[in-house]
Amino acid sequence: MAKSIKNDGFSLSWLLVGGGILILGLSVWLAMAKAGGNDGQSADDAEAAQIIAASGFNEGQRKGIEAIVRQYLVENPEVIEEALTELQTRDVRGRVDAVRADMEKPFFGAFIGPIDAPITLVEFTDYNCGFCRSSMADVERLVKDNPDVRVVFRETPILTASSQTAALWAFAAAEQGKYPAFHRALFNGGRVTDSSIAKAAAAVGLDIEKAKTQIVQGSYKNEIEANLDMMRALGVGGTPTFVVGDEIIEGAAGYDALQAAVVKARGAK
């Protein structure tokens, strides 16, 4: 899987998840212990003491709560794993929801499947990405097997200069209503070059002169930047990346993983 977008947000989100669990599981008795402190108590310790005092619990009650919480977590350590999973789910859902409306709206005809399908799978893709190329058959099979699924392609040329050139031509193909055929032809053509782009464009009957004008006059580069911004907001940095429902799948996960994610998204509706 290609990685080239700097991504500090993803690491930070996981730091917050881990920190959240520590606070959830340990804050009660750690705060109590600190609140009982000494003359060298820090500002944080003093704040914890104020929170505990406001709770109305006396010393004996606090010790009892501490013992109960500690024993419960020792006897049921799976609770921590469950909480981590739930925090991860909420974190991913929040990142997806923040960009979902724009992300699931295709650029003209840059999609396959029914336009009004109730389930949308988004793929962030680069034409020089071998894993994207190998995933193409899985994606097309997914649409064939699931009439309620539409796949929206988001051009994210992150590998080479020719990736960006290919993406610009793909946008022109989308505006001419020939995106799926061009997308397929370009991936089938192997490594992207000016020659392979021209060959794919000719093969699908693209109006070449019109496409050149579209590329010069259009706002395609802004579209690419918007797609890259979406990736950053999602906390991912490589292609292919798939998003469906509340799930983010990085890399060439294969048909079964994509199908399972679709089934999960369908069940959530």
C-alpha positions in Angstrom: 0.0 0.0 0.0 1.4 3.4 -1.0 2.0 5.9 1.8 2.9 9.5 1.0 0.5 11.9 2.8 1.8 13.2 6.1 -0.6 12.1 8.8 -0.3 13.3 12.3 -4.0 13.1 13.0 -4.2 9.4 12.9 -1.5 8.9 15.4 -3.0 11.5 17.6 -6.4 9.9 17.5 -5.0 6.6 18.7 -3.1 8.4 21.5 -6.4 9.9 22.5 -8.0 6.5 22.4 -5.4 5.0 24.6 -5.4 7.9 27.0 -9.2 7.8 27.2 -9.1 4.1 28.3 -6.5 4.9 31.0 -8.7 7.7 32.3 -11.8 5.6 32.1 -10.3 2.6 33.9 -7.9 4.2 36.3 -8.9 7.8 37.0 -11.2 6.9 39.9 -8.7 5.3 42.2 -5.7 7.3 41.0 -7.5 10.6 41.6 -8.6 9.4 45.0 -5.0 8.4 45.9 -3.7 11.7 44.8 -6.4 13.7 46.4 -5.3 12.3 49.8 -1.9 13.7 49.0 0.5 15.9 50.9 1.7 19.4 51.2 3.5 19.1 47.8 0.3 18.4 46.0 0.3 19.6 42.3 -2.3 21.7 40.6 -3.7 18.6 38.9 -3.9 16.8 42.3 -5.7 19.8 43.8 -8.2 19.8 41.0 -8.8 16.0 41.4 -9.3 16.6 45.1 -11.9 19.3 44.4 -13.8 17.0 42.0 -13.8 14.2 44.5 -14.9 16.5 47.3 -17.8 17.7 45.2 -19.0 14.1 44.6 -20.0 14.0 48.3 -18.3 10.7 49.0 -16.5 10.3 52.3 -13.1 8.7 52.7 -14.5 5.2 53.4 -16.9 5.4 50.4 -14.0 6.5 48.1 -11.9 3.6 49.2 -14.8 1.2 48.7 -15.4 2.5 45.1 -11.7 2.2 44.4 -11.6 -1.4 45.5 -14.8 -2.3 43.6 -13.5 -0.7 40.3 -10.1 -2.3 40.6 -11.5 -5.7 41.4 -14.0 -5.5 38.6 -11.4 -4.7 36.0 -9.0 -7.4 37.3 -11.8 -10.0 37.0 -13.1 -8.7 33.7 -10.1 -7.4 31.7 -12.1 -7.9 28.5 -14.1 -4.8 29.4 -11.0 -2.7 28.6 -10.8 -4.4 25.2 -14.5 -3.8 24.6 -14.1 -0.1 25.6 -11.1 0.2 23.2 -13.1 -1.2 20.4 -16.0 1.1 21.1 -13.7 4.1 21.3 -12.1 3.1 18.0 -15.5 2.7 16.4 -16.7 6.2 17.6 -13.4 7.7 16.4 -13.7 6.3 12.9 -17.4 7.2 12.7 -16.6 10.7 13.7 -13.9 11.1 11.0 -16.1 9.6 8.3 -19.2 11.6 9.2 -17.2 14.8 9.0 -16.6 14.3 5.3 -19.3 11.8 4.3 -21.6 14.2 2.4 -18.8 15.5 0.1 -17.0 12.2 -0.1 -20.0 10.2 -1.3 -21.0 12.7 -3.9 -19.2 11.7 -7.2 -17.5 14.0 -9.5 -19.9 13.8 -12.5 -19.7 10.2 -13.7 -16.8 9.0 -11.6 -18.6 6.0 -10.2 -19.9 2.6 -11.1 -23.2 1.0 -10.1 -26.7 2.5 -9.8 -26.6 6.3 -9.3 -29.3 6.0 -6.6 -27.9 3.0 -4.8 -28.6 3.2 -1.0 -25.1 2.1 -0.1 -22.0 4.0 -1.3 -18.5 2.6 -1.2 -15.8 5.2 -1.8 -12.3 4.3 -3.1 -9.4 6.7 -3.0 -7.2 5.6 -5.9 -4.0 6.3 -7.8 -3.5 5.0 -11.4 0.2 4.1 -10.6 -0.8 2.1 -7.5 -0.4 -1.6 -8.1 -2.7 -2.4 -5.2 -5.4 -0.2 -6.7 -5.0 -2.1 -10.0 -5.2 -5.5 -8.3 -8.3 -4.3 -6.4 -10.2 -3.3 -9.6 -11.6 -6.8 -10.2 -12.8 -7.1 -6.6 -14.6 -3.7 -6.8 -16.3 -4.6 -10.1 -17.4 -7.9 -8.7 -18.7 -6.2 -5.6 -21.0 -4.0 -7.7 -22.1 -6.9 -9.8 -23.0 -9.0 -6.7 -24.7 -6.1 -4.9 -27.2 -4.2 -6.9 -27.7 -1.8 -4.0 -24.1 -0.6 -4.0 -22.5 2.2 -5.9 -18.7 2.8 -5.9 -17.5 6.4 -6.0 -13.9 6.9 -7.1 -11.9 9.7 -5.7 -8.7 10.6 -7.6 -5.8 10.9 -5.2 -2.6 11.0 -7.3 0.1 10.7 -4.6 2.7 8.6 -6.2 4.2 10.3 -9.3 3.7 13.3 -11.6 2.1 10.9 -14.2 -0.5 9.9 -11.6 -1.7 13.5 -11.5 -1.8 13.7 -15.3 -3.8 10.5 -15.4 -6.2 11.9 -12.8 -6.8 15.1 -14.8 -7.7 13.0 -17.9 -10.0 10.8 -15.7 -11.9 14.0 -14.7 -12.3 14.9 -18.3 -13.5 11.4 -19.1 -16.0 11.7 -16.2 -17.4 15.0 -17.6 -17.7 13.3 -21.0 -19.6 10.3 -19.4 -16.8 7.9 -20.1 -15.2 7.5 -16.7 -15.8 3.8 -16.0 -14.4 2.7 -19.4 -11.4 5.1 -19.1 -10.7 4.0 -15.5 -10.7 0.4 -16.6 -8.6 1.0 -19.7 -6.0 3.0 -17.9 -5.5 0.4 -15.2 -5.3 -2.4 -17.8 -2.6 -0.4 -19.6 -0.1 -0.9 -16.8 2.3 1.8 -15.7 1.0 5.2 -16.5 2.8 7.2 -19.3 1.7 9.9 -21.8 1.4 7.1 -24.3 -0.8 4.8 -22.1 -3.1 7.8 -21.3 -3.5 8.6 -25.0 -4.2 5.0 -25.8 -6.8 4.7 -23.1 -8.5 7.9 -24.2 -8.6 6.8 -27.8 -9.9 3.3 -26.9 -12.9 4.7 -25.0 -13.7 7.3 -27.7 -12.8 10.4 -25.6 -13.0 13.7 -27.4 -9.3 14.4 -27.2 -9.4 18.1 -28.0 -12.4 18.8 -25.7 -10.6 16.9 -23.0 -7.5 19.0 -23.4 -9.6 22.2 -23.1 -11.4 20.8 -20.0 -8.1 20.0 -18.3 -6.8 23.6 -19.0 -10.0 25.4 -18.2 -11.5 23.1 -15.5 -10.9 23.2 -11.8 -9.6 19.6 -11.7 -6.6 20.5 -9.5 -8.9 21.9 -6.9 -10.8 18.6 -7.0 -7.6 16.7 -6.4 -6.8 18.9 -3.4 -10.2 18.4 -2.0 -9.8 14.6 -2.3 -6.4 14.8 -0.6 -8.0 16.9 2.2 -10.6 14.2 2.7 -7.9 11.6 3.1 -6.2 13.7 5.7 -9.5 14.2 7.5 -10.0 10.5 7.6 -6.6 9.9 9.0 -5.3 7.8 6.1 -2.4 8.4 3.7 -2.3 5.6 1.1 -4.1 4.0 -1.8 -6.3 2.2 -2.1 -8.4 3.3 0.8 -12.0 2.2 0.9 -14.8 3.8 3.0 -18.3 2.3 3.4 -20.7 2.9 6.2 -18.6 3.7 9.3 -15.7 1.6 8.2 -12.3 2.5 6.7 -10.3 -0.2 5.0 -6.8 0.6 4.0 -5.0 -1.4 1.3 -6.0 -4.2 -1.1 -8.1 -6.0 1.5 -9.7 -8.3 -1.1 -13.3 -9.1 -2.1 -14.3 -10.9 1.1 -13.4 -7.9 3.3 -15.2 -5.4 1.1 -18.2 -7.6 0.9 -18.3 -8.0 4.7 -18.1 -4.2 5.1 -21.0 -3.8 2.6 -23.1 -6.3 4.6 -22.3 -4.4 7.8 -23.2 -1.1 6.2 -26.5 -2.6 4.9 -27.4 -3.9 8.3 -26.8 -0.5 9.9 -29.4 1.2 7.6 
